[in-house]
Each structure stands twice: as C-alpha cells, then as structure tokens.
Amino acid sequence: MAKCELCGNDYDKTFELRKDGKTHVFDSFECAIAVMAPQCEHCGCKIVGHGVEAGGKMFCCAHCARESGESKLRDRG
C-alpha cells in the first residue's frame, strides 16, 4: 500500500500522476486536484477543465481573464 501525499491515507488503491519528472501519489481525484490543478490568476479557484491561458497566466474562464486585463479572450457562446 502507498500513502496519499496530501492527506496521508494509507490506501490499497492509490494512483500515480507524473508531472515535470516527479511522481505524485494520491488516493482520490479530490486530493490530486488540490495538489496538481493550476489556480486561476484572478479568482483563485482550481482549474479542473481546460481553462484559458494568456500572457503566461492561467484563468478558469475568459471572464476572469478580462477582469485581469486580457481583452482578446472570449468564452464560447
């Protein structure tokens, strides 16, 4: 068994995620999202979907990007 790196749960169904050459171990998607998901530069929420990127910054949606001064991004209508 392995331990979740976020909550420390010793669990027989952990899984690994690899990013930037480092292996992370989690017991749930909830813990994986808390550690691995990028954070919106404007509102701070975890970006679980695609999000949008502008000027090297990640946003959860075009609205947050616009609120941060990006004028070219649009949500799909």
C-alpha positions as CSV (number, residue, x, y, z in Angstrom):
1,M,0.0,0.0,0.0
2,A,1.0,3.6,-0.6
3,K,0.2,6.8,1.2
4,C,-1.6,9.8,-0.4
5,E,0.8,12.7,-0.5
6,L,-1.9,15.2,0.5
7,C,-4.0,13.5,3.2
8,G,-1.6,10.7,4.2
9,N,-4.2,8.0,3.8
10,D,-2.6,4.6,3.5
11,Y,-4.7,3.0,0.8
12,D,-4.5,0.0,-1.5
13,K,-6.0,1.8,-4.5
14,T,-3.7,4.8,-4.7
15,F,-2.6,6.0,-8.2
16,E,0.3,7.9,-9.5
17,L,0.5,11.1,-11.6
18,R,3.7,12.3,-13.2
19,K,4.5,15.9,-13.9
20,D,7.8,17.6,-14.7
21,G,9.7,14.4,-13.9
22,K,8.2,14.0,-10.5
23,T,5.8,11.2,-9.4
24,H,2.9,12.1,-7.2
25,V,0.8,9.5,-5.3
26,F,-2.9,10.1,-4.4
27,D,-5.8,8.2,-3.0
28,S,-8.5,10.2,-4.8
29,F,-9.1,12.7,-7.6
30,E,-10.1,15.2,-4.9
31,C,-6.6,15.1,-3.4
32,A,-4.9,15.1,-6.9
33,I,-6.9,18.2,-7.9
34,A,-6.0,20.0,-4.7
35,V,-2.3,19.5,-5.3
36,M,-1.9,19.3,-9.1
37,A,-4.6,21.6,-10.7
38,P,-3.5,25.1,-11.7
39,Q,-5.1,28.0,-9.9
40,C,-6.9,30.9,-11.6
41,E,-4.8,34.0,-11.6
42,H,-8.0,36.1,-10.9
43,C,-10.4,34.3,-8.6
44,G,-8.1,31.6,-7.2
45,C,-10.3,28.6,-8.0
46,K,-8.7,25.3,-9.1
47,I,-8.9,24.9,-12.9
48,V,-10.2,21.4,-13.4
49,G,-11.3,21.9,-17.0
50,H,-9.4,23.4,-19.9
51,G,-9.3,27.0,-18.6
52,V,-7.7,29.7,-20.8
53,E,-4.2,31.0,-20.9
54,A,-3.0,34.5,-21.8
55,G,0.4,36.1,-21.3
56,G,1.7,33.0,-19.5
57,K,-1.2,33.2,-16.9
58,M,-3.9,30.6,-16.4
59,F,-7.5,31.6,-15.9
60,C,-10.6,29.4,-15.2
61,C,-12.6,31.3,-17.8
62,A,-12.5,34.3,-20.2
63,H,-14.4,36.4,-17.8
64,C,-11.6,36.1,-15.2
65,A,-9.1,36.8,-17.9
66,R,-11.0,40.0,-18.9
67,E,-11.2,41.1,-15.2
68,S,-7.4,40.8,-15.2
69,G,-7.0,43.0,-18.3
70,E,-7.0,40.5,-21.1
71,S,-9.2,41.7,-23.9
72,K,-8.9,39.1,-26.6
73,L,-10.2,36.0,-24.9
74,R,-13.9,35.1,-25.2
75,D,-16.0,32.3,-23.7
76,R,-17.9,30.2,-26.3
77,G,-21.5,31.4,-26.7
